[in-house]
Each structure stands twice: as structure tokens, then as C-alpha cells.
Amino acid sequence: MEVETSSSSTASLVDKAVVPGDIVLDLTSMSDQTIRLGAGLRQYSDVLSVVKAGKLKFKKPNKYWVESSQKRYAPSVEDTVLGIVVDARADNFLVDIKGPTLAFLPVLAFEGGTRRNIPKFEIGTLLYVRVVKANSCMNPELSCTDASGKAAEFGSLKEGYMFDTSTGLARMLLSSPTCPILEALGRKLSYEIAVGLNGRVWVNASSPSTVILVSNAIMRSEFLSDVQQKILVEKLMQRVQG
């Protein structure tokens, strides 16, 4: 969703806790400038209001959303998610992304996609995809390319182990510049990871014991401080080595 406004008057609320009913912006005194609204915000007449509790977040150049920890995922454009193929049709794949409805992935939404090279995904295939369309009136649309049409890191994830987390933990894992638990694990172990903003995490490594250790560390890290996350990794490593 896009709204016309002229200033970043929401700056004082960014990274602050907000609750349903809070007014983020009064649009009556704003001149033209487009901003994008993500999950948790709605426009009512001349104001932008919060519709779910959480923390107001901002991403340059112009996107605002409310970040909260929950099991149900609300799709938003440009989110990267992990989806599970549940059906294959002539024009698209139906994909479960933990949202209110199934998403669809067009058979041509791949780098160089044509009718001659349509991918063949079995039911249950795990995909790393990007949300390209999302609103309350239609099923979300996905793509296996980045904004420039390149495959980048998108596509099927083979082998490994996938588990569900809250959306809050997923965002913590994707936080910048580094996430403490992933940084601590990376110093000790070699592994691959893909995190979806819909609360799904995929881990792969050369040994099952590494996959188990990394997965357990991540699942136990959500409510720990930065220091506690690093201590957790040290204790898990000691158990394995012992």
C-alpha cells in the first residue's frame, strides 16, 4: 500500500512500542511524498493508524511497518520467505507460506522462465522465494527472482532441516549487521542457513549433529540477551565435545 505524505514525522516513533489505535501520521498537513505501508499499519481517512501491537520499524527509503512476534505471518511485498509447495497447476504452483491464504508462484517467475523450461517441483518441496504482490483481496504472488530478474539465492532448498519459529525470531536472525547467535555459531561451525520472514528457518551442514546443534541454539535464543546467546553456544559446544 502507498500513501502520499511529505515528512518523516514518524521518526520519533521508529523502534518504539505501539499498540492498536495509535496514530502514526496525520495526513491533513502533509504535501506529496509517497511512503509504503507494511504489516500492522492502515490508513483511515486522513490518518495512519496502528492495527497490531509491536514495534514501529522503518526501512529506507520509505517503508514503515509494525514488527511483532507471532506465529501467523502477514505477507508483505518484498518479504523473503520459505514456502512449501502444496499443489502444481498448469500456470502456477500453490505454496504454503504460513499466511492466511495459499500463495501462488507463476511457472514463469524464474530467471529466464519460458514455457519450455518450466521447473518441476514435487509436493512438499521447500522454496526460498520473494513476495511480489500482497493485499487482503487476493492470494499473495511469489517469485524466484530478485528485483532485477536474477535467480540470486532464490529457488528450492534441498536436504537440510526446516523448522518453524515466531516471526519475531526470524527478524532477529535477519537483523543487521550481525545476529549474535548466528555470529557465535559461525565462529565454531560450518553450516548453511536460510531464514524466511514468515518464521521458517532452514539449516544444512555436512553432519547431522551440526544441524541439530545449530537448530537447537536458534530455537532457544529468542528471549536471550546478546551475551546469553553467546554463552548458550559455548555450552552447547562443550556438550558436543564432551
HELIX and SHEET records of a PDB file:
HELIX    1   1 SER A    9  LEU A   13  5                                   5    
HELIX    2   2 LEU A   27  SER A   29  5                                   3    
HELIX    3   3 ARG A  115  ASN A  117  5                                   3    
HELIX    4   4 THR A  167  LEU A  173  1                                   7    
HELIX    5   5 PRO A  180  LYS A  188  1                                   9    
HELIX    6   6 PRO A  208  MET A  219  1                                  12    
HELIX    7   7 ASP A  226  GLN A  241  1                                  16    
SHEET    1   A 5 GLU A   2  GLU A   4  0                                        
SHEET    2   A 5 THR A  34  LEU A  37 -1                                        
SHEET    3   A 5 LYS A  63  GLU A  67  1                                        
SHEET    4   A 5 GLY A  54  LYS A  59 -1                                        
SHEET    5   A 5 ALA A  17  VAL A  18 -1                                        
SHEET    1   B 3 ILE A  23  ASP A  26  0                                        
SHEET    2   B 3 VAL A  47  VAL A  50 -1                                        
SHEET    3   B 3 LEU A  41  TYR A  44 -1                                        
SHEET    1   C 5 ALA A 103  PRO A 106  0                                        
SHEET    2   C 5 ASN A  92  ASP A  96 -1                                        
SHEET    3   C 5 THR A  80  ALA A  88 -1                                        
SHEET    4   C 5 LEU A 126  ASN A 135 -1                                        
SHEET    5   C 5 MET A 138  SER A 143 -1                                        
SHEET    1   D 5 ALA A 103  PRO A 106  0                                        
SHEET    2   D 5 ASN A  92  ASP A  96 -1                                        
SHEET    3   D 5 THR A  80  ALA A  88 -1                                        
SHEET    4   D 5 LEU A 126  ASN A 135 -1                                        
SHEET    5   D 5 GLY A 155  SER A 156 -1                                        
SHEET    1   E 3 TYR A 161  ASP A 164  0                                        
SHEET    2   E 3 ARG A 200  ASN A 204 -1                                        
SHEET    3   E 3 GLU A 192  GLY A 196 -1                                        
END                                                                             
